[in-house]
Amino acid sequence: MVAPILRSFSWGRWSGTLNLSVLLPLGLRKAHSGAQGLLAAQKARGLFKDFFPETGTKIELPELFDRGTASFPQTIYCGFDPTADSLHVGHLLALLGLFHLQRAGHNVIALVGGATARLGDPSGRTKEREALETERVRANARALRLGLEALAANHQQLFTDGRSWGSFTVLDNSAWYQKQRLVDFLAAVGGHFRMGTLLSRQSVQLRLKSPEGMSLAEFFYQVLQAYDFYYLFQRYGCRVQLGGSDQLGNIMSGYEFINKLTGEDVFGITVPLITSTTGAKLGKSAGNAVWLNRDKTSPFELYQFFVRQPDDSVERYLKLFTFLPLPEIDHIMQLHVKEPERRGPQKRLAAEVTKLVHGREGLDSAKRCTQALYHSSIDALEVMSDQELKELFKEAPFSEFFLDPGTSVLDTCRKANAIPDGPRGYRMITEGGVSINHQQVTNPESVLIVGQHILKNGLSLLKIGKRNFYIIKWLQL
């Protein structure tokens, strides 16, 4: 029995306007002469790495995009498997790729793999992913959808350039897989894939040669990703898949499947993988993820991640992670040569990324936290929220006390369990080992003064030694 989705080839509607004219005349062909256009511009930024297939198709990818922007916008998708409840910096380049395409007038789809995440993508991995329970995957998928929608909203609101943009849509592939019956699906889809071809993929070969081997579930992943591409091609006119460079094998499977079923050409675009200074891929599996969800990585931490980028990476990252025009990036780098100590490119990079991920309020929060921690700014401390304080001083105990008349520095330190009892704790204060709100205190008997020891937001930031912080919130002042 043929699965329902394969019963015929028919175009669905996309934003109420899609019809067969979304496919450009197949007789048109234009040599890939490096013509300047959307793809060439992103290639120059380093954002687009490889195109598949580069030649041998009825119409080539540069023409598809350069002719398709105005009257015939193209549709492009990129998949994100919900193996965690947040995206991370490693996902940002694929998102930036989608956003650049959207800005050029094309429609883009962010596909959450609510079904495929249960199998686990073997690409770029040396061993099988830990299996996730169904409800966990569903919860992660919901969180990813919200995160993607928030990023798209920030992009729309804060980075507008006056042009007419395409649409940004979030879908979940569990919507079509939950309707499929296994035997029907295999009968309809399985016959179109050749084992020799699937086995030849680099990701499969690496896993087959590993000590752990490869499970059937993982091996079948590329079939489902190919089917996702087919489904979106059929229903939304999607002719291009975007993914990390480790996804090229899966993209090839999708091309072959669609071409075999329909005779039409589809395409793949890859973006480079971002690695740490040690060369490790950034992500959850490597244990070095910088998350985009505020509950996991605060705006301050995200900001600092980019501020700390070395000089030999920052120009490339400005091109990859921002929408800044290349001439403006050149100007920023020229200023940096004259005043490298100001770290201007790093700060601009951090600001652009933090604003995209967390909005303007998130960027303001990151800057307040930076001033409070690294520049001992009392003004910044006074306007910080409880949430920001807890994010900034993650390891610091947070206490709430009522202020009794005559409360001293010594009383405060002991209430917070910040110093030992007895003479030793007393000496820590007299010997200069204690500060409150970045001001050293040496008299244990000093009574707390509102406006000095207690800021107008009811905060006292107690520091013992060089690194031990305690946050005290005074109630009913």
URWO-V958484 format. One line per field, one symbol per residue. ss: DSSP state (~ for helix, > for strand, _ for the rest). phi: phi as a letter, one per 30 degrees, with the letter a starting at -180 (. if undefined). burial: 1 if it has 9 or more other ideal C-beta (glycine too) atoms within 8 Angstrom, else 0. A space follows every 50 residues. Layout:
ss = ???
phi = ???
burial = ???
//
This chain:
ss = ___~~~_____________~~~_______________~~~~~~~~____> >>________~~~~~~~~______>>>>>>_______>~~~~~~~~~~~~ ~~~___>>>>>>___~~~_______________~~~~~~~~~~~~~~~~~ ~~~~~~~~_________>>>>>_~~~~____~~~~~~~~~~~__~~~~~~ _~~~~~~~_______~~~~_~~~~~~~~~~~~~~~~_>>>>>>>~~~~~~ ~~~~~~~~~~~~____>>>>>___>_____>_________>_______~~ ~~~~~~~___~~~~~~~~~~~____~~~~~~~~~~~~~_~~~_~~~~~~~ ~~~~~~~~~~~~~~~~~~~~~~~~___~~~~~___~~~~~~~____>>>> >>_____>~~~~~~~_______~~~~~~~~___>>>__>>______>__> ___>____>>>>>>___>>>>>>>>__
phi = .ddedcdacbddcbhibdbdddddedddbbddciedledddddddidccb bbddbicdbceededddcdddbddbbbbcbdddbcadbeddddddddddd ddddjccbbccdddcdddcjddeiccbddddcdeddddddddddeddddd ddddeddcbdbiddcdcbbcbbdddcddccceddddddcedccceedddd edddedddddedibddddddeddddddedddddddbidcbccadddcedd ddddeddddddciccbbbbccddccddcjdddldddibdcdcdddcbded ddededddddedcdddddddcbcddedddeddddddddbdddhedddded dddddddciddddddddddddddcbhddedddcddeddddddcedddcbb bdddeidcededddedhcbddidddddeddcicbbbhicdbbcddeddcd jbdbddcicbccbcicbccbcbcdchd
burial = 00101100001101000100011100010101001011111110111101 11100010111111111110011111111111110111111111111111 11111111111111111111111010011001000011111011101110 11011101100000010101111111100100011011110010001110 10111111010001000111111111111111110111111111111111 11111111101001111111111101000011100100111111001111 11111110100001101111110101001001101100000011111111 11111111100110111111110000010111010001111110010110 10100011110111110110000011011100011110001001010100 001110011111110001111111100
//
